[in-house]
């Protein structure tokens, strides 16, 4: 886990150094957009560091439609 955290810190540090001059010349709206684009990267980095399974779209679909789909299937089953 500590190795993964080290790799993440290294990569974020390299990106910060690389983008530093670009961020200085950006407007406030562009900086907010840059931060919003980096939030999913940080979110997935937490999953990577903790060693958990990465979320995917099927998890979201199961959460949103799982119970209604099960109710429909159960209502269509024949008794017996």
C-alpha positions as CSV (number, residue, x, y, z in Angstrom):
1,X,0.0,0.0,0.0
2,X,2.8,2.4,0.8
3,X,4.5,1.7,-2.5
4,X,1.2,2.6,-4.3
5,X,0.9,5.8,-2.3
6,X,4.5,6.7,-3.2
7,X,3.8,6.1,-6.9
8,X,0.7,8.2,-6.7
9,X,2.5,11.0,-5.0
10,X,5.4,10.8,-7.4
11,X,3.0,11.0,-10.4
12,X,0.9,13.9,-9.0
13,X,4.2,15.7,-8.1
14,X,5.5,15.3,-11.7
15,X,2.2,16.5,-13.1
16,X,2.2,19.5,-10.8
17,X,5.7,20.5,-11.8
18,X,4.9,19.9,-15.5
19,X,1.7,21.9,-15.4
20,X,2.9,24.7,-13.0
21,X,3.7,27.2,-15.7
22,X,0.5,26.4,-17.6
23,X,-1.6,26.9,-14.5
24,X,-0.1,30.3,-13.8
25,X,-1.2,31.6,-17.2
26,X,-4.7,30.2,-17.0
27,X,-7.8,32.1,-16.0
28,X,-9.8,31.2,-12.9
29,X,-12.4,29.4,-15.0
30,X,-9.8,27.3,-16.6
31,X,-8.2,26.4,-13.3
32,X,-11.6,25.3,-12.0
33,X,-12.0,23.2,-15.1
34,X,-8.6,21.7,-14.6
35,X,-9.4,20.8,-11.0
36,X,-12.7,19.3,-12.0
37,X,-10.9,17.1,-14.6
38,X,-8.4,16.0,-11.9
39,X,-11.1,15.0,-9.4
40,X,-11.9,11.6,-11.0
41,X,-8.2,10.9,-11.3
42,X,-7.8,11.5,-7.6
43,X,-10.9,9.4,-6.8
44,X,-9.5,6.5,-8.8
45,X,-6.0,7.0,-7.2
46,X,-7.6,6.4,-3.8
47,X,-9.1,3.1,-5.0
48,X,-5.7,2.1,-6.5
49,X,-3.9,2.9,-3.2
50,X,-6.4,1.1,-1.0
51,X,-6.3,-2.0,-3.3
52,X,-10.0,-2.1,-3.7
53,X,-11.9,-3.1,-6.8
54,X,-12.3,-0.2,-9.2
55,X,-15.8,0.9,-9.8
56,X,-17.3,0.4,-13.2
57,X,-20.5,1.2,-15.0
58,X,-22.1,-2.1,-14.1
59,X,-21.9,-1.3,-10.4
60,X,-23.8,2.0,-11.1
61,X,-26.4,0.2,-13.2
62,X,-26.8,-2.5,-10.6
63,X,-27.3,0.2,-7.9
64,X,-29.8,2.1,-10.0
65,X,-31.8,-0.7,-11.6
66,X,-31.1,-3.8,-9.5
67,X,-34.1,-3.8,-7.2
68,X,-36.7,-2.8,-9.9
69,X,-35.3,-5.4,-12.3
70,X,-35.5,-8.1,-9.6
71,X,-39.1,-7.1,-8.9
72,X,-40.0,-7.4,-12.5
73,X,-38.4,-10.8,-12.9
74,X,-40.1,-12.1,-9.7
75,X,-43.5,-10.8,-10.9
76,X,-43.1,-12.7,-14.2
77,X,-42.1,-16.0,-12.7
78,X,-44.8,-18.7,-12.8
79,X,-46.1,-20.0,-9.5
80,X,-45.1,-23.5,-8.6
